[in-house]
Amino acid sequence: MTLHLDVNKPHLSPEELSRLREMRTRCARRILLSTTLASSGHPGGSLSALDMLLVTYGLIKHKPEEPRFAGRDRVVVSMGHISPGVYSTLAEYGYFSEDDFLSGFRRTGSGFPGHVEYIAPGVEWDTGNLGQGISAAVGMAMAFKMKNLDNRVICLTGDGEHQKGQVAEAIRFARKYQLDNLTVLVDRNHLQICGDTEEIMPQSIRSLYSALGWQVRYLADGHDCNAIFTALAEAYRNKSGLPTVIVARTTMGKGISFMENLAKYHGSPLKPEQLEQALAELGVVNDFAEWQLKRQEPVRTNTIQSAPSLYPEVAPGSPLVYEADKKTDNRSAFGNALKSLAEANNLPGSAPKIVGVSCDLEGSVKMGGFRQHSPDAYIEAGIQEHHAAGMSGALSRENLVTFFSTFGAFAVSEVYNQNRLSDFNHTNLKVVATHVGLDVGEDGPTHQCIDYLGLMKNYFRFSVFMPADPNQTDRIIRHVAVSPGNCFVGMGRSITPIITDEDGKVFFGADYVFTPGKADWLRRGKDLTLITYGALVPSVLQAWELLRQEGVSAGVLNMASLLPLDEESLADAAKIGPLLTVEDHHVASGLGASAAVALIDRGISAKLKRLGVSHYASSGKPAELYADQGLDPQSIAAAAKSLL
């Protein structure tokens, strides 16, 4: 029978304390066995945090038999390396069996990886990259506030990871948005991998939270289950508008005499002879040999959870059509589409479906109209991109369509790892980056993001779309809003001409539907094909006209969908003749590289030349920067002729 602790009680009963002691012994045994069986893992921190884990899962609303039931509270374990402690606790509460855990821990293909992952029932978020868990927890707590739900979020963190700057970003954000449904537990054992936290990087954790406006509780004994319960129960009932942190003084390796207060056991398992001594101290049978035999059996996969699949029904709204003579930019079209989506989905008296997040750039990324329509759904994260990216990912997993928008250099390059964790966690994040490429112009090379596609290609669950003009921007934004999954949409800074066909009619008109993996033949040709996307489409079309005047019949293929890529159209273009890729991106890692690989994989031999950014640019007008890189219409036309 599992343990249920009543948060309205002043303290735990003797029977409950006795149960918790028994549970601790069983879990400590599992922690030691699992890490020695795997010959790797983190037993010391697991024992340090074990009492907090046991009380937390006894207190929260959850259903082990239904791990993802909607009314559950969320527990985010930011220090994901203490997976032995987490899995041991979850087994104790009935999420899966001890046999499942011990026979599979850290084995290839099992449901019990070395750092906690959502594939294990009861785990909410893949962690391990320290310093990001609080941001994820904040995203979940923010979602519950927006939807007026009473779910609570508890985040277990280590003291060493508070050296990360993102932690302070998350703390400030939680206070600003009055997330009193969030509680952070700090395992303050004063040790990290290389020794004492005060020697490696001194810090005052309580002062940090206090200075940033949180309610701060200190537990002198972080292994006193009654004290942990009292502090957690008080935080659970909190309605003050202030988030709570509980800093608990704990002991690394707690309960095993020769492990206590030794940093080496942060990440070192016991040898078999040490395990025998430790299990004797616990007063339990040493069945290590039996488990060794069980781990020779095929790996079980029966406990593995599939990725979360929750996504709201979203009305796409009515597409906006920009006429051929319209002078505007793609980012304004993004802002207009986002406002239109809000009008169709964020209805009065109901929780919002569309959420916008930005970092002190509301005007630049054109979110003003969205904010005016849905002020409670607009989230201003300040100049805190690391937290904003991580928080947005978690927010998007809570049935909210989340648009995270800032400049390309901040939305991609700066937060590569935060987006990577969102990719691991099967989020539904919509990253919309304005000010991408050399089109940023006078802001100079630090802000000219030329690596967006190269970086995004390293993920496995991100789509990448680069619209050619405001009309295609509108359709792409509506597409990503109604579609689950992670998407990156990039665009430049400048006013963008409306793309037309050869007769001067709007190409991406009212009947145009954006389809991922489908390119657009803007022009057809018989001699060669120019392949491009985004900000350079107008220049390529001008080059097409120059070639036409010289009797060269060129096709123009717009690859707005870069991930997935339209390989069929590439193959068709290769049958026509030479290929010239033209892009506002690092030439070594962009569309040209993708096209070359796609053709090679298909066994197609084609004459291919790649134009792109070959060196860091300077500060100047985009047209001048393009000319310097050989990306102006005249240079593009000359490169095309050189292929014939």
C-alpha positions as CSV (number, residue, x, y, z in Angstrom):
1,M,0.0,0.0,0.0
2,T,1.5,3.3,-1.0
3,L,1.8,6.3,1.3
4,H,-0.5,9.3,1.1
5,L,0.5,12.4,3.3
6,D,-2.2,14.9,4.1
7,V,-0.9,18.4,3.4
8,N,-3.4,19.9,5.9
9,K,-1.9,18.0,8.8
10,P,0.5,19.9,11.1
11,H,3.0,17.0,11.2
12,L,3.5,13.4,10.4
13,S,2.3,10.7,12.7
14,P,4.6,8.1,14.3
15,E,3.2,5.5,11.9
16,E,4.0,7.6,8.9
17,L,7.5,8.3,10.1
18,S,8.0,4.6,10.6
19,R,6.8,3.9,7.1
20,L,9.1,6.5,5.7
21,R,12.1,5.0,7.5
22,E,11.2,1.5,6.1
23,M,10.8,3.0,2.6
24,R,14.2,4.7,2.9
25,T,16.0,1.5,3.7
26,R,14.5,-0.2,0.7
27,C,15.3,2.7,-1.6
28,A,18.8,3.1,-0.3
29,R,19.4,-0.6,-1.0
30,R,18.1,-0.1,-4.6
31,I,20.4,3.0,-5.1
32,L,23.5,1.1,-4.0
33,L,22.6,-2.1,-5.9
34,S,21.7,-0.3,-9.2
35,T,24.9,1.7,-9.4
36,T,27.2,-1.2,-8.5
37,L,25.4,-3.4,-11.0
38,A,25.8,-0.8,-13.7
39,S,29.4,0.0,-12.6
40,S,28.4,3.7,-13.0
41,G,26.0,6.2,-11.6
42,H,25.5,8.7,-8.8
43,P,24.8,7.0,-5.4
44,G,26.0,9.8,-3.1
45,G,23.6,12.5,-4.3
46,S,20.8,10.0,-4.5
47,L,21.2,9.2,-0.9
48,S,21.5,12.9,0.0
49,A,18.1,13.7,-1.7
50,L,16.3,10.5,-0.8
51,D,14.3,11.8,2.1
52,M,13.1,14.8,0.2
53,L,12.1,12.5,-2.7
54,L,10.1,10.2,-0.5
55,V,8.2,12.9,1.3
56,T,7.5,14.8,-2.0
57,Y,5.9,11.8,-3.7
58,G,3.9,11.1,-0.6
59,L,2.5,14.5,-0.6
60,I,1.7,15.4,-4.2
61,K,-1.5,14.6,-6.2
62,H,-0.6,11.7,-8.5
63,K,-1.7,8.3,-9.7
64,P,1.1,5.8,-10.2
65,E,-1.2,3.6,-12.2
66,E,-1.9,6.5,-14.5
67,P,1.3,8.5,-14.6
68,R,0.1,11.2,-16.9
69,F,-3.4,11.9,-15.5
70,A,-4.3,15.5,-16.1
71,G,-4.8,16.5,-12.5
72,R,-1.4,15.4,-11.3
73,D,1.2,17.7,-9.8
74,R,4.5,17.9,-11.5
75,V,7.9,17.0,-10.0
76,V,10.9,18.2,-12.0
77,V,14.3,16.7,-10.9
78,S,16.7,19.3,-12.2
79,M,19.8,17.3,-11.0
80,G,18.9,14.4,-13.3
81,H,22.0,12.4,-12.3
82,I,20.3,11.3,-9.1
83,S,18.2,8.9,-11.3
84,P,19.0,6.0,-8.9
85,G,17.2,7.9,-6.1
86,V,14.3,8.9,-8.4
87,Y,13.7,5.5,-9.9
88,S,14.0,3.9,-6.4
89,T,11.4,6.2,-5.1
90,L,9.1,5.8,-8.1
91,A,9.3,2.0,-7.7
92,E,8.5,2.4,-4.0
93,Y,5.3,4.3,-4.9
94,G,4.3,1.7,-7.5
95,Y,5.1,3.3,-10.9
96,F,6.9,0.2,-11.9
97,S,8.6,-2.8,-10.2
98,E,11.9,-3.0,-8.5
99,D,12.7,-5.8,-10.9
100,D,12.1,-3.5,-13.9
101,F,14.5,-0.9,-12.5
102,L,17.3,-3.0,-11.2
103,S,17.4,-5.3,-14.2
104,G,17.5,-2.4,-16.7
105,F,19.3,0.5,-15.1
106,R,21.7,2.1,-17.5
107,R,21.4,-0.8,-20.0
108,T,21.1,0.0,-23.7
109,G,17.5,0.2,-24.8
110,S,16.0,0.0,-21.3
111,G,13.5,2.5,-19.8
112,F,15.9,3.5,-17.0
113,P,18.6,5.8,-18.4
114,G,21.5,7.2,-16.4
115,H,19.9,10.6,-16.2
116,V,16.1,10.9,-15.7
117,E,14.0,10.8,-18.8
118,Y,10.2,10.9,-19.4
119,I,10.3,7.4,-20.8
120,A,10.3,6.3,-17.1
121,P,6.8,6.5,-15.7
122,G,6.6,9.3,-13.2
123,V,9.4,11.4,-14.7
124,E,8.1,14.7,-16.2
125,W,11.2,16.1,-17.9
126,D,14.5,14.9,-19.3
127,T,17.2,16.7,-17.3
128,G,20.9,16.3,-16.7
129,N,22.3,19.5,-18.1
130,L,22.4,21.3,-14.7
131,G,20.7,24.6,-14.2
132,Q,17.8,24.2,-16.5
133,G,15.3,22.3,-14.3
134,I,13.9,25.4,-12.6
135,S,13.1,27.0,-16.0
136,A,11.2,23.9,-17.0
137,A,9.3,23.9,-13.7
138,V,8.5,27.6,-14.1
139,G,7.1,26.8,-17.5
140,M,4.8,24.2,-16.0
141,A,3.7,26.5,-13.1
142,M,3.1,29.3,-15.5
143,A,0.9,27.1,-17.7
144,F,-1.2,26.2,-14.6
145,K,-1.6,29.8,-13.7
146,M,-2.7,30.8,-17.2
147,K,-5.2,28.0,-17.3
148,N,-6.4,28.7,-13.7
149,L,-5.6,25.2,-12.5
150,D,-4.6,24.3,-9.0
151,N,-1.8,21.8,-9.9
152,R,1.5,22.4,-8.0
153,V,5.0,22.1,-9.2
154,I,8.0,20.9,-7.1
155,C,11.5,21.2,-8.5
156,L,14.4,19.3,-6.8
157,T,17.8,21.0,-7.4
158,G,21.3,20.7,-6.3
159,D,23.4,23.3,-4.6
160,G,26.3,23.2,-7.2
161,E,24.0,23.9,-10.1
162,H,23.0,27.2,-8.6
163,Q,26.4,28.4,-10.0
164,K,24.6,28.6,-13.4
165,G,23.3,31.9,-14.5
166,Q,20.1,30.5,-15.8
167,V,19.0,29.6,-12.3
168,A,19.0,33.3,-11.3
169,E,17.1,34.1,-14.5
170,A,14.4,31.6,-13.6
171,I,14.2,32.8,-10.0
172,R,13.6,36.4,-11.1
173,F,11.0,35.3,-13.6
174,A,9.0,33.2,-11.1
175,R,8.9,36.1,-8.6
176,K,7.7,38.5,-11.3
177,Y,4.9,36.3,-12.4
178,Q,3.9,35.4,-8.8
179,L,4.2,31.7,-9.2
180,D,3.2,30.7,-5.7
181,N,2.3,27.2,-7.1
182,L,6.0,26.5,-7.4
183,T,8.3,25.1,-4.8
184,V,12.0,24.6,-5.2
185,L,13.9,22.1,-3.0
186,V,17.6,22.6,-2.7
187,D,19.8,19.6,-1.7
188,R,22.4,21.6,0.2
189,N,25.1,19.0,0.8
190,H,27.9,21.5,0.1
191,L,29.6,19.0,-2.3
192,Q,29.9,18.7,-6.0
193,I,32.0,16.6,-8.4
194,C,35.4,18.2,-7.6
195,G,34.9,18.9,-3.9
196,D,33.4,21.5,-1.6
197,T,31.0,24.0,-3.3
198,E,32.5,26.9,-1.3
199,E,36.0,26.2,-2.7
200,I,34.8,25.6,-6.3
201,M,32.5,28.6,-6.5
202,P,31.3,30.3,-3.3
203,Q,27.6,31.3,-3.2
204,S,24.9,32.1,-0.7
205,I,21.8,30.3,-2.0
206,R,19.4,31.5,0.6
207,S,20.5,35.1,0.1
208,L,20.0,34.7,-3.7
209,Y,16.4,33.7,-3.4
210,S,15.7,36.2,-0.6
211,A,17.1,39.1,-2.6
212,L,15.0,38.1,-5.5
213,G,11.8,38.1,-3.5
214,W,11.1,34.4,-2.7
215,Q,9.8,32.9,0.5
216,V,12.9,31.1,2.0
217,R,12.8,28.2,4.4
218,Y,15.9,26.6,5.8
219,L,16.0,23.0,7.2
220,A,19.1,22.4,9.3
221,D,18.5,18.7,8.9
222,G,17.4,17.8,5.4
223,H,16.9,14.2,6.4
224,D,14.2,15.0,9.1
225,C,11.1,13.8,7.2
226,N,8.8,15.6,9.6
227,A,10.6,18.9,9.0
228,I,10.6,18.3,5.2
229,F,6.9,17.5,5.3
230,T,6.0,20.6,7.4
231,A,7.9,22.9,5.0
232,L,6.6,21.3,1.9
233,A,3.0,21.2,3.1
234,E,3.2,24.9,4.0
235,A,4.5,25.7,0.6
236,Y,1.8,23.5,-1.0
237,R,-0.9,25.6,0.7
238,N,0.9,28.8,-0.3
239,K,-1.4,31.5,-1.8
240,S,0.8,34.5,-1.1
241,G,1.9,35.3,-4.6
242,L,5.4,34.4,-3.7
243,P,7.2,31.2,-4.8
244,T,8.9,29.1,-2.1
245,V,12.4,27.7,-1.8
246,I,13.3,25.1,0.8
247,V,17.0,24.9,1.4
248,A,17.8,21.6,3.2
249,R,21.2,20.9,4.7
250,T,21.9,17.3,3.8
251,T,24.7,14.8,3.8
252,M,26.3,13.3,0.7
253,G,26.0,9.5,1.0
254,K,23.6,9.7,3.9
255,G,23.2,6.5,5.9
256,I,26.3,4.7,4.8
257,S,29.1,5.6,7.2
258,F,32.1,5.4,4.9
259,M,30.3,7.3,2.1
260,E,29.1,10.3,4.1
261,N,30.5,13.7,3.2
262,L,32.8,12.4,0.5
263,A,32.6,14.1,-2.9
264,K,34.0,11.0,-4.7
265,Y,30.6,9.3,-4.2
266,H,28.9,12.0,-6.2
267,G,29.6,9.9,-9.3
268,S,31.3,6.8,-8.1
269,P,29.5,3.5,-7.5
270,L,30.6,1.1,-4.7
271,K,32.8,-1.9,-5.6
272,P,31.2,-5.2,-4.8
273,E,33.1,-5.6,-1.5
274,Q,32.1,-2.1,-0.4
275,L,28.5,-2.9,-1.4
276,E,28.5,-5.9,0.9
277,Q,29.6,-3.6,3.8
278,A,27.0,-0.9,2.9
279,L,24.1,-3.4,2.7
280,A,25.2,-4.9,6.1
281,E,24.9,-1.4,7.6
282,L,21.4,-1.1,6.2
283,G,20.6,-4.5,7.6
284,V,19.4,-6.0,4.3
285,V,20.4,-9.1,2.4
286,N,23.2,-8.8,-0.2
287,D,21.6,-10.3,-3.3
288,F,24.0,-8.6,-5.8
289,A,24.9,-11.9,-7.5
290,E,21.3,-12.7,-8.2
291,W,20.7,-9.4,-9.8
292,Q,23.9,-9.8,-11.9
293,L,22.4,-12.9,-13.4
294,K,19.1,-11.1,-14.1
295,R,20.9,-8.4,-16.0
296,Q,22.2,-11.0,-18.4
297,E,18.6,-11.5,-19.6
298,P,17.4,-9.5,-22.6
299,V,16.6,-5.9,-21.8
300,R,13.0,-5.2,-21.0
301,T,11.1,-2.4,-22.6
302,N,7.7,-2.9,-21.0
303,T,7.8,0.2,-18.9
304,I,8.9,2.7,-21.6
305,Q,6.5,5.5,-22.0
306,S,5.9,7.1,-25.4
307,A,6.3,10.8,-25.9
308,P,3.6,13.1,-24.5
309,S,1.1,13.9,-27.3
310,L,-1.2,16.6,-25.8
311,Y,-1.9,19.4,-28.3
312,P,-4.8,21.8,-28.5
313,E,-7.2,22.2,-31.4
314,V,-6.2,25.5,-33.0
315,A,-8.3,27.5,-35.5
316,P,-5.9,28.8,-38.2
317,G,-7.9,32.0,-38.7
318,S,-8.3,33.7,-42.1
319,P,-5.1,34.1,-44.1
320,L,-4.0,37.6,-44.9
321,V,-3.0,38.5,-48.5
322,Y,-0.5,41.2,-49.2
323,E,-0.9,42.6,-52.7
324,A,2.0,43.0,-55.1
325,D,2.6,46.6,-54.4
326,K,2.6,46.2,-50.6
327,K,5.7,47.4,-48.8
328,T,6.3,45.5,-45.6
329,D,8.5,43.0,-44.0
330,N,8.2,39.3,-42.9
331,R,8.4,40.1,-39.2
332,S,5.3,42.4,-39.5
333,A,3.5,39.6,-41.4
334,F,4.5,37.3,-38.5
335,G,3.0,39.8,-36.0
336,N,-0.2,40.2,-38.0
337,A,-0.6,36.4,-38.3
338,L,0.0,36.0,-34.5
339,K,-2.6,38.6,-33.7
340,S,-5.0,36.9,-36.1
341,L,-4.4,33.5,-34.4
342,A,-5.0,35.1,-31.0
343,E,-8.3,36.6,-32.2
344,A,-9.4,33.2,-33.4
345,N,-8.3,31.2,-30.4
346,N,-7.8,33.3,-27.3
347,L,-11.4,33.9,-26.5
348,P,-12.8,36.1,-23.7
349,G,-13.6,34.1,-20.5
350,S,-11.4,31.2,-21.6
351,A,-7.8,30.2,-21.0
352,P,-5.6,31.2,-23.9
353,K,-4.4,28.6,-26.5
354,I,-1.8,30.9,-28.1
355,V,1.0,32.2,-25.9
356,G,3.8,34.6,-26.9
357,V,7.2,34.9,-25.2
358,S,9.9,37.5,-25.9
359,C,13.0,39.0,-24.4
360,D,12.7,42.8,-24.3
361,L,12.1,42.9,-28.0
362,E,8.3,43.1,-28.3
363,G,8.5,45.9,-30.9
364,S,11.3,44.5,-32.9
365,V,9.6,41.0,-33.3
366,K,6.3,42.7,-33.9
367,M,4.4,41.1,-31.0
368,G,2.6,44.4,-30.0
369,G,-0.7,43.5,-31.7
370,F,-0.7,40.1,-30.0
371,R,0.0,41.7,-26.6
372,Q,-2.8,44.2,-27.1
373,H,-5.3,41.5,-27.9
374,S,-4.1,38.9,-25.3
375,P,-2.2,40.7,-22.6
376,D,-2.4,37.8,-20.2
377,A,-1.0,35.4,-22.8
378,Y,2.1,37.6,-23.6
379,I,5.1,36.8,-21.5
380,E,7.9,39.3,-21.2
381,A,11.0,37.4,-20.0
382,G,13.4,40.2,-20.0
383,I,17.0,39.8,-21.3
384,Q,17.0,36.2,-20.1
385,E,17.1,34.1,-23.2
386,H,18.4,30.9,-21.6
387,H,15.5,30.8,-19.2
388,A,13.0,32.0,-21.8
389,A,13.9,29.2,-24.2
390,G,13.9,26.5,-21.6
391,M,10.7,27.8,-20.0
392,S,9.0,28.1,-23.4
393,G,9.7,24.5,-24.2
394,A,8.1,23.3,-21.0
395,L,5.1,25.7,-21.5
396,S,4.5,24.2,-24.9
397,R,4.2,20.7,-23.4
398,E,1.2,21.9,-21.3
399,N,-1.3,22.2,-24.1
400,L,-0.4,25.7,-25.0
401,V,0.8,26.8,-28.5
402,T,4.0,28.7,-27.5
403,F,5.8,31.2,-29.8
404,F,9.2,32.1,-28.5
405,S,10.5,35.1,-30.5
406,T,13.7,37.1,-30.5
407,F,16.6,37.8,-32.8
408,G,18.2,34.9,-34.6
409,A,21.5,35.3,-32.7
410,F,19.6,34.8,-29.4
411,A,16.9,32.4,-30.5
412,V,19.3,29.9,-32.0
413,S,23.0,30.4,-31.4
414,E,22.8,31.6,-27.8
415,V,20.3,29.0,-26.6
416,Y,21.4,26.0,-28.6
417,N,21.4,23.7,-25.6
418,Q,18.1,24.9,-24.3
419,N,16.5,24.1,-27.6
420,R,18.3,20.8,-27.6
421,L,16.6,19.8,-24.4
422,S,13.3,20.9,-25.8
423,D,14.0,18.5,-28.7
424,F,14.7,15.7,-26.3
425,N,11.5,16.4,-24.4
426,H,9.2,16.2,-27.5
427,T,8.0,19.8,-26.9
428,N,5.8,21.8,-29.3
429,L,7.9,24.9,-29.3
430,K,7.6,27.5,-32.1
431,V,10.8,29.5,-32.3
432,V,10.3,32.5,-34.6
433,A,13.6,34.3,-35.1
434,T,13.7,37.7,-36.7
435,H,16.9,39.6,-37.7
436,V,18.4,36.5,-39.3
437,G,21.5,36.6,-41.6
438,L,23.4,39.4,-43.2
439,D,20.0,41.1,-43.7
440,V,20.5,42.4,-40.1
441,G,22.8,44.8,-41.8
442,E,24.2,47.7,-39.7
443,D,24.0,45.8,-36.4
444,G,27.1,44.0,-37.4
445,P,28.4,40.5,-37.3
446,T,27.7,39.7,-33.7
447,H,24.0,40.0,-34.6
448,Q,24.1,38.5,-38.1
449,C,22.9,35.0,-37.3
450,I,24.4,32.9,-40.2
451,D,24.3,29.5,-38.5
452,Y,20.6,28.8,-37.9
453,L,20.2,25.9,-40.3
454,G,23.6,24.4,-39.5
455,L,22.7,24.3,-35.8
456,M,19.1,23.2,-36.3
457,K,20.2,20.3,-38.5
458,N,21.8,18.7,-35.5
459,Y,18.4,18.2,-33.8
460,F,16.1,15.3,-34.7
461,R,12.7,16.9,-34.0
462,F,12.8,20.4,-35.3
463,S,11.4,21.6,-38.6
464,V,13.0,24.7,-40.2
465,F,11.0,27.1,-42.4
466,M,12.3,30.3,-44.1
467,P,9.5,32.2,-45.8
468,A,10.2,34.2,-49.0
469,D,7.8,37.1,-48.4
470,P,5.0,38.3,-46.1
471,N,2.4,36.1,-47.8
472,Q,4.4,32.9,-47.3
473,T,5.2,34.1,-43.8
474,D,1.5,34.3,-43.0
475,R,0.8,30.8,-44.2
476,I,3.8,29.3,-42.4
477,I,2.9,30.9,-39.1
478,R,-0.6,29.5,-39.3
479,H,0.7,26.1,-40.3
480,V,3.1,25.8,-37.3
481,A,0.3,27.0,-35.0
482,V,-2.0,24.2,-35.9
483,S,0.7,21.5,-36.1
484,P,2.3,19.8,-33.1
485,G,6.0,19.5,-32.8
486,N,9.0,21.8,-32.7
487,C,9.4,24.4,-35.5
488,F,11.9,27.1,-36.3
489,V,10.8,30.0,-38.5
490,G,13.4,32.5,-39.6
491,M,13.3,35.8,-41.3
492,G,15.4,38.9,-42.0
493,R,14.9,42.5,-40.9
494,S,14.3,44.4,-44.1
495,I,11.2,45.2,-46.1
496,T,10.6,42.3,-48.4
497,P,9.1,42.6,-51.9
498,I,6.0,40.5,-52.5
499,I,6.9,37.5,-54.7
500,T,4.9,37.4,-58.0
501,D,4.7,35.1,-60.9
502,E,5.9,36.0,-64.4
503,D,2.7,37.8,-65.1
504,G,3.0,40.0,-62.0
505,K,0.3,38.2,-59.9
506,V,0.9,37.4,-56.2
507,F,2.5,34.0,-56.1
508,F,1.5,33.0,-52.6
509,G,-2.1,34.1,-53.0
510,A,-5.3,33.3,-51.1
511,D,-5.3,29.7,-52.4
512,Y,-1.7,28.9,-51.4
513,V,-1.3,26.3,-48.7
514,F,2.1,25.8,-47.2
515,T,3.2,22.1,-47.1
516,P,6.4,21.0,-45.2
517,G,8.9,19.3,-47.5
518,K,7.4,21.0,-50.6
519,A,9.4,23.6,-52.6
520,D,7.9,26.2,-54.8
521,W,8.9,26.6,-58.5
522,L,8.8,30.4,-58.8
523,R,10.2,30.1,-62.3
524,R,10.7,27.2,-64.7
525,G,13.8,27.0,-66.9
526,K,15.6,24.6,-69.3
527,D,19.3,25.3,-68.7
528,L,19.9,25.3,-65.0
529,T,18.2,25.9,-61.6
530,L,18.8,28.6,-59.0
531,I,17.8,27.3,-55.5
532,T,17.3,29.7,-52.7
533,Y,15.1,30.8,-49.8
534,G,14.3,33.6,-47.5
535,A,15.8,37.1,-47.8
536,L,17.7,36.3,-51.0
537,V,14.7,35.3,-53.1
538,P,14.3,38.8,-54.6
539,S,18.0,38.9,-55.5
540,V,17.7,35.5,-57.2
541,L,14.7,36.6,-59.1
542,Q,16.6,39.7,-60.3
543,A,19.5,37.4,-61.3
544,W,16.9,35.3,-63.2
545,E,15.9,38.4,-65.2
546,L,19.5,39.2,-66.0
547,L,20.0,35.7,-67.2
548,R,16.8,35.8,-69.3
549,Q,18.0,39.0,-71.0
550,E,21.2,37.1,-72.0
551,G,19.2,34.1,-73.4
552,V,19.8,31.8,-70.4
553,S,16.7,29.9,-69.3
554,A,16.9,29.4,-65.6
555,G,14.5,27.9,-63.1
556,V,14.1,29.4,-59.6
557,L,13.3,26.9,-56.8
558,N,12.2,28.4,-53.4
559,M,13.1,26.1,-50.6
560,A,11.1,27.6,-47.8
561,S,11.0,24.2,-46.1
562,L,14.6,23.4,-45.2
563,L,13.8,20.7,-42.7
564,P,12.2,18.6,-44.2
565,L,13.8,19.2,-47.6
566,D,12.0,18.6,-50.9
567,E,14.4,16.1,-52.3
568,E,12.1,15.2,-55.2
569,S,12.3,18.7,-56.5
570,L,16.0,18.7,-56.1
571,A,16.2,15.5,-58.1
572,D,14.0,17.0,-60.8
573,A,16.1,20.1,-61.0
574,A,19.3,18.0,-61.3
575,K,17.7,16.3,-64.4
576,I,17.4,19.8,-66.0
577,G,21.0,20.8,-65.6
578,P,23.5,22.5,-63.2
579,L,22.4,23.7,-59.8
580,L,23.3,26.9,-58.0
581,T,22.3,27.3,-54.3
582,V,22.2,30.8,-53.0
583,E,21.6,31.6,-49.3
584,D,22.1,34.1,-46.5
585,H,23.8,31.5,-44.4
586,H,27.3,30.0,-43.7
587,V,28.1,28.4,-47.0
588,A,29.5,25.2,-45.4
589,S,26.5,24.2,-43.4
590,G,23.4,25.6,-45.1
591,L,21.1,24.6,-47.9
592,G,23.9,24.0,-50.3
593,A,25.4,21.3,-48.0
594,S,22.0,19.8,-47.5
595,A,21.3,19.6,-51.2
596,A,24.7,18.0,-51.9
597,V,24.1,15.3,-49.3
598,A,20.6,14.7,-50.6
599,L,21.8,14.2,-54.1
600,I,24.7,12.0,-53.1
601,D,22.4,9.8,-51.0
602,R,20.2,9.3,-54.1
603,G,23.1,8.5,-56.3
604,I,22.6,11.6,-58.4
605,S,25.6,13.1,-60.1
606,A,25.0,16.8,-60.6
607,K,27.0,19.9,-61.3
608,L,26.5,22.0,-58.2
609,K,27.9,25.3,-57.0
610,R,27.2,26.8,-53.6
611,L,26.9,30.5,-52.9
612,G,26.6,31.8,-49.3
613,V,28.3,33.6,-46.5
614,S,32.0,32.8,-46.7
615,H,33.4,35.1,-44.0
616,Y,32.1,37.3,-41.2
617,A,30.6,40.4,-42.6
618,S,31.0,44.0,-41.4
619,S,28.4,46.5,-40.4
620,G,26.7,48.0,-43.4
621,K,23.6,48.0,-45.6
622,P,22.4,44.5,-46.5
623,A,22.8,45.1,-50.2
624,E,26.4,46.1,-49.7
625,L,27.1,43.1,-47.5
626,Y,25.5,40.8,-50.0
627,A,27.7,42.3,-52.8
628,D,30.8,41.8,-50.7
629,Q,29.9,38.1,-50.3
630,G,29.0,37.6,-54.0
631,L,25.3,37.4,-53.3
632,D,24.1,40.4,-55.3
633,P,22.0,39.8,-58.5
634,Q,25.0,40.4,-60.8
635,S,27.3,38.0,-59.0
636,I,24.5,35.3,-58.8
637,A,24.0,35.6,-62.5
638,A,27.7,35.4,-63.2
639,A,28.0,32.3,-61.0
640,A,25.1,30.7,-62.9
641,K,26.7,31.4,-66.3
642,S,30.0,29.8,-65.1
643,L,28.1,26.5,-64.7
644,L,27.0,26.4,-68.3
